Amino acid sequence: MADLPGHVLACLHTGKLAFLAILVSGGIVLQILACALFKNWWPMLTVIVYVLLPMPLLFFAGSDTSSLFTESGNSWVDATKFLTGASAVGSIAIPAILKHAGVICWGALAMELSSFVVFVVAIICYMQMNSEDDYKMF
């Protein structure tokens, strides 16, 4: 990609950002539709988990996301991995518990879980895009 002109590279990077924006917007729409279509706003509890999910990464890992994929002896990075994993499990467990308790129906559960999958794909795409050498957001 080094031999492409600068304006073509800028257009490709803008397309990647637009793709990420579409993914995140789609996840939010699925989250809201899971509540609005079934006239039950209990599935919005997972929004709390979505807000809390990046907090350990922000506080303990900083901007060094590469340390999350390697084995390290740093206890702060290990705590970050644990707290992030617990939050991710919580974002799946809350809709499952609500369905088990009979608070939400199968359709709302399916939309909640598909919203989670869309958010995970967006995070993976962001991390892959951020790890490229020719494109750094920050």
Salt bridges, closest charged atoms under 4 A:
GLU132 OE1 - LYS16 NZ 2.88
